[in-house]
Amino acid sequence: MPVLDLERKDETTTRETLFPIIVASTLGSAIEWSDFFYYSFLAVTVFPVVFFPRLDPSTGIVASFTANFVGFVARPLGGALFGRFGDRVGRKSTLVATLLLIGITTMLMGVLPGYASLGIVAPLLLALLRFLQGVGVGGEWGGSVLLTMEFSEQRHRGFWTSWPQTGVPIGLALSSASILLFENLYPGEAFQSVGWRMPFLLSSMLVVVGLYIRLRIPETPAFLRLKSRLQTTPIFWDAWRLHWQEILLSALVRCGEQAPFYIFTTFALSYGVQVLHLDAPLLYTGLIVAAGVSFFTMPAFAALSDRIGRRSTTICGALAMMLFAFPYFLLLNTRIPGLVVLSLALALGCAHACLYGPQSSFIAERFPTRLRYTGTSLGYQLASIIAGGPAPIVATYLLAPSSSQSLVTPAWGLIALYIVATALVSFFAALSLKDFAGQAPAEEA
């Protein structure tokens, strides 16, 4: 009887503390992704002019995307660095450090002079700040997910762990809305000189709120149980030596959502404005609508994964991504505003959300508590190098030879095939991963 009472007490405590945990995880994730996406959008619209003015427009965008890629390269490094601290010191303390790093680098981006003032030093400093921001992002995601996962009950772990994932659509909506707002407040040349800096500076206020909330939450029960038994062996090498297959398969299973996501967002702005000659506000509006749809569909697909399994849900998402790759461009190419918005809403709110919603639990469940922060972060962030970061560059390269021709050209079709190929990678990787839905997460013997 005492044992039963203790179990009920633990379950009640978990439910009572879960809401502030979800708020803390989701808010920090939203701040992180808002800053990360805002930079990516400016890499299309502003940075080629401000930091690469001596290059022609197409080359300037490629150079800007390349500087943007530096942030993706840094993410696995941040995952390894902060993963070690997260597994050694704790999830809570590490999340405070990552949020501070992201906040400071974002604020410095807002005051960084352009090429006209500093010359070649300006884009180099921009790349350095993007690198440091990427390091912070690399450590942030894993902690946000584990903070929720290690408080969640087993039956609904996929659903609860998906809420930090909604930081992506929230951040996407915030960054898109910021551009629309400040382009209206600072029209024309004023936006390229001053207006684009304002969201970077204002984000520091959100960081303060995020820090206040995170400092008030407790450490996860799983880590506290382990803390007294922590060993002194290097966690990074242990994670790689013992779980290298899970890390690599986790990275591969993300390819089908990571690469298409940046084609649907960052590259879509370049393609829509330069090739289709659409108004940028229409595309930003479409992204906001798509983010709103994703906010609800991501937890819904994650809840579905609690019933039918993470692997089955991921396979369905990969198939949906393959099937929608060509219709996405067909809808976008119509230039009809309603269909343009629909293409983005379906791409992000359905195909991408089905892959991304259950992804946090699908990856995190396969690593033991002692190595979970490191293993989860590495598996998630390695995809930024092999899929997310290169995607806009690859798409721009595939489009460049025929960007001045009619839409009958196969250029957009090659990009659609690229999306299909990445989804196939996710499909086969998911088949190779064990499903822990409804079971206890992997633990060391």
Helices and strands as residue ranges (DSSP letters): H 2-45, H 47-50, H 57-88, H 91-110, H 115-118, H 121-149, H 157-161, G 163-166, H 167-185, H 189-193, G 195-197, H 198-214, H 221-227, H 235-253, H 255-262, I 263-267, H 268-270, I 271-275, H 280-308, H 310-333, H 337-346, I 347-352, H 353-356, H 359-364, G 369-371, H 372-383, I 384-388, H 390-399, G 400-402, H 411-431
